[in-house]
Amino acid sequence: MTEYEKDITSRTYFHYLKGLIARWKQHFKYDRAVRIARKRGATVGENVVMPLSLAKAANSNLKIGDHVSIQTDKIDLRNPVTIGNHVIIGSETEIITTSHNIDSEEWEHKHYGLTIEDYVWIPTRVMILPSCRKIEMGGVVSSGSVVVKDVETMSVVGGNPAKEFKKRKCVHKNLVVESLLGGDYHTYKKARLLKTKYR
């Protein structure tokens, strides 16, 4: 049993209901955002938290896995952006996928894209430039960093330009990512059922 599950199963019924009501309110907000994003052509998995502003800008270039928390709407969707499972993206982070050909008199667009693999954490105020095409599994980017190249598996990078300064020892596999912003209504209810199961 994870710490999340232990916490919920140890609550009194009143305390559990209080938490359920708070999550119920958030559920409608996040569920609406996911429905809008899907209607606009995005592929969105289960237990995803995203701002309504991002959902309204979504298109078929956006693909999001399961158990994902996104706090920013500054994602350039002129090119494909694929986000894996259990990914956390913080507020004011900006992802740019399009540039210009500076060696052309026509100044035409150069189109790229970005793949963010499972268990990546991109916190607050990170800028990811088009020259970064992939953040591999378990990658972490420090707040305020400017990412100009790919991030390797389990790398922790930071700075401007971002450089690796250590390797991550494990991923956040027991974290209920959607709970970070109170979007864990279904997971919360499901965890409570474990109390009856283990009696």
Secondary structure, DSSP 8 states (H G I E B T S, - for coil): --HHHHHHHTS-HHHHHHHHHHHHHHHHHHHHHHHHHHHTT-EE-SSEE--HHHHHH--TTEEE-SSEEE----B--SS-EEE-SS-EE-TT-EE--EEE-TT-TT--EEE--EEE-TT-EE-TT-EE-TT--EE-TT-EE-TT-EE-S-B-TTEEEETTTTEEEEE-S---TT--GGGGGT--HHHHHHHHHHHHHT-
